[in-house]
Amino acid sequence: MIVKQKKEGWEIISHYTHGLLAGKIANQLENDLKGPHWLDVLTAVIEHDDHLLDFDEQNYLTDNGSPMDFTMSSGTPAEMVKHAQGVYSDAMQKSQLVGLLVGRHLSFLYEDLDFKEMRLFLEKIEKERSNQRKTYNLSKADEDALYNILLFCDRCSLILCQDAIPEVGRKLEINTTIAKNTYFISKTGQDTLKIEPWCFEEEDFTLTLEYRMLAKASYKSNQELEENLENAKVQIRTFQFKK
Protein backbone atom coordinates (compact mmCIF):
# COMPACT_ATOMS: atom_id res chain seq x y z
CA MET A 1 0.00 0.00 0.00
CA ILE A 2 1.02 3.62 -0.55
CA VAL A 3 1.14 5.58 2.71
CA LYS A 4 1.50 9.33 3.09
CA GLN A 5 1.36 11.29 6.34
CA LYS A 6 -1.04 14.22 6.28
CA LYS A 7 -2.29 16.65 8.93
CA GLU A 8 -5.47 14.60 9.31
CA GLY A 9 -3.58 11.31 9.70
CA TRP A 10 -2.41 8.56 7.36
CA GLU A 11 -3.53 8.66 3.73
CA ILE A 12 -3.74 5.09 2.40
CA ILE A 13 -3.94 4.13 -1.27
CA SER A 14 -4.02 0.44 -2.11
CA HIS A 15 -1.79 -0.99 -4.82
CA TYR A 16 -4.93 -2.24 -6.55
CA THR A 17 -6.09 1.38 -6.81
CA HIS A 18 -2.65 2.36 -8.13
CA GLY A 19 -2.95 -0.32 -10.81
CA LEU A 20 -6.43 0.82 -11.79
CA LEU A 21 -5.21 4.42 -12.10
CA ALA A 22 -2.39 3.19 -14.36
CA GLY A 23 -5.06 1.55 -16.52
CA LYS A 24 -7.08 4.76 -16.65
CA ILE A 25 -3.98 6.59 -17.88
CA ALA A 26 -3.36 3.91 -20.52
CA ASN A 27 -6.94 4.16 -21.73
CA GLN A 28 -6.41 7.87 -22.50
CA LEU A 29 -3.40 7.27 -24.77
CA GLU A 30 -3.46 8.12 -28.47
CA ASN A 31 -5.45 5.60 -30.47
CA ASP A 32 -2.42 4.96 -32.68
CA LEU A 33 -0.68 3.45 -29.65
CA LYS A 34 -3.54 1.03 -29.03
CA GLY A 35 -2.77 -1.80 -31.41
CA PRO A 36 -4.41 -5.21 -31.72
CA HIS A 37 -5.34 -6.97 -28.49
CA TRP A 38 -5.51 -3.65 -26.65
CA LEU A 39 -7.75 -5.08 -23.93
CA ASP A 40 -5.05 -7.63 -23.07
CA VAL A 41 -2.49 -4.84 -22.81
CA LEU A 42 -4.85 -2.76 -20.67
CA THR A 43 -5.46 -5.75 -18.40
CA ALA A 44 -1.71 -6.19 -17.91
CA VAL A 45 -1.35 -2.51 -17.02
CA ILE A 46 -4.17 -2.64 -14.47
CA GLU A 47 -3.13 -5.94 -12.87
CA HIS A 48 0.67 -5.68 -13.05
CA ASP A 49 1.02 -5.50 -9.27
CA ASP A 50 -2.00 -7.48 -8.07
CA HIS A 51 -2.06 -10.60 -5.90
CA LEU A 52 -0.74 -8.78 -2.85
CA LEU A 53 -0.30 -10.88 0.27
CA ASP A 54 -3.09 -10.69 2.84
CA PHE A 55 -2.73 -9.03 6.23
CA ASP A 56 -2.31 -12.45 7.83
CA GLU A 57 0.50 -13.35 5.39
CA GLN A 58 2.71 -10.24 5.53
CA ASN A 59 3.47 -7.49 8.00
CA TYR A 60 2.12 -4.06 7.04
CA LEU A 61 3.24 -2.17 10.15
CA THR A 62 6.51 -0.44 11.03
CA ASP A 63 8.30 -1.15 14.31
CA ASN A 64 6.40 1.70 15.98
CA GLY A 65 3.03 0.45 14.71
CA SER A 66 2.40 2.97 11.94
CA PRO A 67 1.15 1.84 8.49
CA MET A 68 4.11 0.80 6.33
CA ASP A 69 4.58 2.34 2.89
CA PHE A 70 5.55 -0.18 0.21
CA THR A 71 8.93 1.52 -0.26
CA MET A 72 9.93 0.66 3.33
CA SER A 73 9.73 -3.10 2.92
CA SER A 74 9.35 -5.55 0.05
CA GLY A 75 8.83 -8.47 2.41
CA THR A 76 11.01 -11.51 2.97
CA PRO A 77 12.51 -13.40 0.00
CA ALA A 78 9.85 -16.09 0.42
CA GLU A 79 7.08 -13.46 0.42
CA MET A 80 8.49 -11.79 -2.71
CA VAL A 81 8.63 -15.11 -4.59
CA LYS A 82 5.10 -15.98 -3.50
CA HIS A 83 3.85 -12.59 -4.67
CA ALA A 84 5.65 -12.82 -8.03
CA GLN A 85 4.40 -16.35 -8.68
CA GLY A 86 0.85 -15.35 -7.80
CA VAL A 87 0.86 -12.31 -10.08
CA TYR A 88 2.25 -14.32 -13.00
CA SER A 89 -0.09 -17.26 -12.46
CA ASP A 90 -3.13 -14.97 -12.46
CA ALA A 91 -1.89 -13.21 -15.60
CA MET A 92 -1.30 -16.46 -17.48
CA GLN A 93 -4.84 -17.60 -16.77
CA LYS A 94 -6.08 -14.56 -18.70
CA SER A 95 -3.86 -14.66 -21.79
CA GLN A 96 -0.32 -15.26 -22.96
CA LEU A 97 -0.04 -11.55 -23.81
CA VAL A 98 -1.05 -10.49 -20.32
CA GLY A 99 1.48 -13.01 -19.00
CA LEU A 100 4.18 -11.70 -21.33
CA LEU A 101 3.85 -8.10 -20.14
CA VAL A 102 3.38 -8.93 -16.47
CA GLY A 103 6.36 -11.29 -16.67
CA ARG A 104 8.48 -8.49 -18.13
CA HIS A 105 7.50 -6.28 -15.23
CA LEU A 106 8.36 -8.93 -12.66
CA SER A 107 11.80 -9.24 -14.23
CA PHE A 108 12.18 -5.46 -14.11
CA LEU A 109 11.28 -5.42 -10.41
CA TYR A 110 13.22 -8.43 -9.21
CA GLU A 111 16.13 -9.07 -11.60
CA ASP A 112 18.71 -7.60 -9.19
CA LEU A 113 17.68 -9.79 -6.26
CA ASP A 114 20.26 -12.43 -5.47
CA PHE A 115 18.49 -15.48 -4.13
CA LYS A 116 17.99 -18.80 -5.85
CA GLU A 117 14.21 -19.19 -5.81
CA MET A 118 13.59 -15.82 -7.47
CA ARG A 119 16.39 -16.32 -10.00
CA LEU A 120 14.97 -19.70 -11.06
CA PHE A 121 11.47 -18.26 -11.35
CA LEU A 122 12.62 -15.33 -13.51
CA GLU A 123 14.64 -17.68 -15.74
CA LYS A 124 11.55 -19.84 -16.20
CA ILE A 125 9.27 -17.01 -17.28
CA GLU A 126 11.96 -15.53 -19.55
CA LYS A 127 12.13 -18.83 -21.47
CA GLU A 128 8.38 -18.61 -22.10
CA ARG A 129 8.49 -15.22 -23.83
CA SER A 130 9.50 -16.46 -27.27
CA ASN A 131 6.42 -18.67 -27.50
CA GLN A 132 4.25 -15.93 -26.03
CA ARG A 133 5.37 -13.55 -28.78
CA LYS A 134 4.79 -16.20 -31.45
CA THR A 135 1.25 -16.77 -30.21
CA TYR A 136 0.43 -13.11 -30.87
CA ASN A 137 2.75 -12.68 -33.88
CA LEU A 138 4.84 -10.09 -32.05
CA SER A 139 8.46 -9.16 -32.60
CA LYS A 140 10.77 -8.35 -29.70
CA ALA A 141 10.43 -4.69 -30.71
CA ASP A 142 6.64 -5.01 -30.48
CA GLU A 143 6.98 -6.51 -27.01
CA ASP A 144 9.27 -3.66 -25.93
CA ALA A 145 6.82 -1.05 -27.25
CA LEU A 146 3.91 -2.59 -25.36
CA TYR A 147 5.93 -2.94 -22.18
CA ASN A 148 6.97 0.71 -22.44
CA ILE A 149 3.28 1.61 -22.26
CA LEU A 150 3.01 -0.34 -19.01
CA LEU A 151 6.16 1.32 -17.62
CA PHE A 152 4.93 4.81 -18.52
CA CYS A 153 1.48 4.32 -17.01
CA ASP A 154 2.85 2.61 -13.90
CA ARG A 155 5.31 5.40 -13.18
CA CYS A 156 2.81 8.16 -13.93
CA SER A 157 0.22 6.56 -11.65
CA LEU A 158 2.75 6.18 -8.84
CA ILE A 159 3.71 9.86 -9.08
CA LEU A 160 0.04 10.81 -8.72
CA CYS A 161 -0.56 8.38 -5.84
CA GLN A 162 2.49 9.66 -3.97
CA ASP A 163 1.50 13.29 -4.55
CA ALA A 164 5.01 13.81 -5.90
CA ILE A 165 4.36 16.49 -8.53
CA PRO A 166 6.39 19.64 -7.76
CA GLU A 167 4.89 23.10 -7.42
CA VAL A 168 3.87 25.17 -10.43
CA GLY A 169 6.83 26.08 -12.63
CA ARG A 170 8.82 22.88 -12.11
CA LYS A 171 8.75 19.64 -14.08
CA LEU A 172 9.27 16.08 -12.87
CA GLU A 173 10.65 13.45 -15.22
CA ILE A 174 8.39 10.41 -15.57
CA ASN A 175 10.67 8.16 -17.63
CA THR A 176 11.90 7.46 -21.17
CA THR A 177 9.46 4.97 -22.61
CA ILE A 178 6.77 5.34 -25.29
CA ALA A 179 8.28 6.01 -28.73
CA LYS A 180 11.63 6.50 -26.93
CA ASN A 181 10.50 9.91 -25.70
CA THR A 182 11.38 11.30 -22.28
CA TYR A 183 8.19 12.41 -20.54
CA PHE A 184 7.69 15.09 -17.90
CA ILE A 185 4.74 15.95 -15.67
CA SER A 186 4.04 19.37 -14.20
CA LYS A 187 1.36 21.55 -12.67
CA THR A 188 0.13 24.30 -14.98
CA GLY A 189 -2.33 25.74 -12.47
CA GLN A 190 -3.87 25.08 -9.11
CA ASP A 191 -5.89 22.10 -10.35
CA THR A 192 -4.42 21.32 -13.78
CA LEU A 193 -1.66 18.91 -14.80
CA LYS A 194 0.29 18.55 -18.03
CA ILE A 195 2.41 15.77 -19.50
CA GLU A 196 5.03 16.61 -22.14
CA PRO A 197 5.24 15.50 -24.84
CA TRP A 198 1.47 15.01 -24.98
CA CYS A 199 0.68 11.39 -25.88
CA PHE A 200 -3.07 11.29 -25.33
CA GLU A 201 -6.03 11.19 -27.72
CA GLU A 202 -8.00 14.01 -26.13
CA GLU A 203 -6.75 17.51 -25.36
CA ASP A 204 -8.05 17.30 -21.81
CA PHE A 205 -9.41 14.59 -19.52
CA THR A 206 -10.12 13.84 -15.87
CA LEU A 207 -8.99 10.88 -13.77
CA THR A 208 -10.00 9.82 -10.26
CA LEU A 209 -8.66 7.55 -7.54
CA GLU A 210 -9.97 6.34 -4.19
CA TYR A 211 -8.14 6.75 -0.90
CA ARG A 212 -8.80 6.35 2.81
CA MET A 213 -7.70 8.40 5.82
CA LEU A 214 -6.71 6.84 9.15
CA ALA A 215 -6.70 9.22 12.12
CA LYS A 216 -5.02 6.84 14.56
CA ALA A 217 -1.23 7.20 14.66
CA SER A 218 -0.30 3.58 15.41
CA TYR A 219 -1.79 0.09 15.56
CA LYS A 220 -1.16 -2.95 17.71
CA SER A 221 -1.54 -5.52 14.95
CA ASN A 222 -2.13 -6.12 11.26
CA GLN A 223 -5.68 -7.14 12.15
CA GLU A 224 -6.37 -3.80 13.83
CA LEU A 225 -4.96 -1.95 10.81
CA GLU A 226 -7.05 -4.04 8.43
CA GLU A 227 -10.24 -3.41 10.43
CA ASN A 228 -9.61 0.34 10.53
CA LEU A 229 -9.01 0.42 6.78
CA GLU A 230 -12.20 -1.50 6.10
CA ASN A 231 -14.21 0.93 8.23
CA ALA A 232 -12.56 4.12 6.94
CA LYS A 233 -14.56 6.40 4.67
CA VAL A 234 -13.71 6.10 0.98
CA GLN A 235 -12.72 9.46 -0.50
CA ILE A 236 -12.14 10.52 -4.11
CA ARG A 237 -9.25 12.53 -5.54
CA THR A 238 -9.56 14.09 -8.99
CA PHE A 239 -6.79 14.91 -11.48
CA GLN A 240 -7.43 17.26 -14.40
CA PHE A 241 -5.04 16.94 -17.37
CA LYS A 242 -4.84 19.50 -20.16
CA LYS A 243 -2.56 19.74 -23.20
HELIX and SHEET records of a PDB file:
HELIX    1   1 HIS A   15  ASN A   27  1                                  13    
HELIX    2   2 ASN A   31  LEU A   33  5                                   3    
HELIX    3   3 TRP A   38  GLU A   47  1                                  10    
HELIX    4   4 PHE A   70  MET A   72  5                                   3    
HELIX    5   5 PRO A   77  MET A   92  1                                  16    
HELIX    6   6 GLN A   96  TYR A  110  1                                  15    
HELIX    7   7 LYS A  116  LYS A  127  1                                  12    
HELIX    8   8 ARG A  129  THR A  135  1                                   7    
HELIX    9   9 LYS A  140  CYS A  161  1                                  22    
HELIX   10  10 ILE A  178  LYS A  180  5                                   3    
HELIX   11  11 ASN A  222  ASN A  231  1                                  10    
SHEET    1   A 7 ILE A   2  LYS A   6  0                                        
SHEET    2   A 7 GLY A   9  ILE A  13 -1                                        
SHEET    3   A 7 ASP A 204  LEU A 214 -1                                        
SHEET    4   A 7 VAL A 234  LYS A 242 -1                                        
SHEET    5   A 7 THR A 192  GLU A 196  1                                        
SHEET    6   A 7 THR A 182  LYS A 187 -1                                        
SHEET    7   A 7 LYS A 171  THR A 176 -1                                        
END                                                                             
